[in-house]
Amino acid sequence: MQRLTENIVSYFDYLEQELQLCVSVHFSNDRLRTIPKELFAQLLPYNVHKSPYCCMVKKDLWDLCIASQQEILGLPPCSGMLCRTCHAGVRECLFQIMVGEQVAGYVAVSGYL
């Protein structure tokens, strides 16, 4: 599991550094509690949107962002990528993280870094 997490983080770094994309990863509260701390520590830098635009918008609309995250976590499972525009007007591609038949989280990728 440690090696898999390292590979995922390396890919996230590649997307951000080489392709100038913004990557964030989010988990449901129930699933978050089950992730080993040493693994979550590696993913923690990606548990927030880092784009300056998102940070500015969230300063005043934090509750809308949290509601949007909960909405995404509540979507039914899909086999591919979901694309949508968030409440702040940012176009993002979402990739669900599945554990069994349940959506445990998602990875969001957008063009704003």
Secondary structure, DSSP 8 states (H G I E B T S, - for coil): -HHHHHHHHHHHHHHHHTT--EEEEEE-HHHHTTS-HHHHHHHGGGSS---HHHHHHHHHHHHHHHHHHHHHHTS---SS-EEEE-TTS-EEEEEEEEETTEEEEEEEEES--
